[in-house]
Amino acid sequence: METFLRERGLILSQEKTRVVHIREGFDFLGQHLQKYANQKVLTKPAKNNVRSFLDKARNILKLAKAKTQTWLIETLNPVIRGWANYHRHIVAKTTFGKVDSTLWSLLWSWLKRRHPGKGRRWIFQQYFQRRGLRNWVFAVPKGRLELVEASKTPIRRHVKIKGQAHPFDPQWTDYLNTRKTISKLQRKVPRHDG
């Protein structure tokens, strides 16, 4: 492999490169690829990536000791949305739920430290709203601003284009036009992410 790469002007880093069996799995670009007993290769968010994301959320909460709820939501939302969108094409729904649960616990700890003498009913009335069928939504009382939940990010599997499809070959015109139409429709779907 080194010869193959060297011919192209590339060099493997000995510290970062290791050969592993696919059943053991490996992390790459924040995602973990592994072949399971049912012969399926699944890609999930890597544990280190999840840990790093939650550490970032913890640091934001530490910075927010004297900040407003609006500031906290406006700061956390792009971080949560960006991380969830990065992982929305893989097997991430369970991880999203665990991340939401951990974020909620971190948020609750932040609120208890901020108001040590207050009970949960008072904290609920000050910081949480009922939105539709959802209770305990961390949201600004007057307005639409609410904390985004990673688990509300829709999982959309990546659909590969057929390898032999060519835009200048008339036999592929219908196929490519259909893909183009679907792509346009997906961009027009309204987002519900607060």
Secondary structure, DSSP 4 states (H G I P E B T S, - for coil): -HHHHHTTT----TTT-----TTT-EEETTEEEEE-TTS-EEEEE-HHHHHHHHHHHHHHHHHTTTS-HHHHHHHHHHHHHHHHHHTTTSS-HHHHHHHHHHHHHHHHHHHHHHSTT--HHHHHHHHEEEETTEEEEEB-SSSS-B---GGGSPP----PPPTT--TT-GGGHHHHHHHHHHHHHHHHSPP---
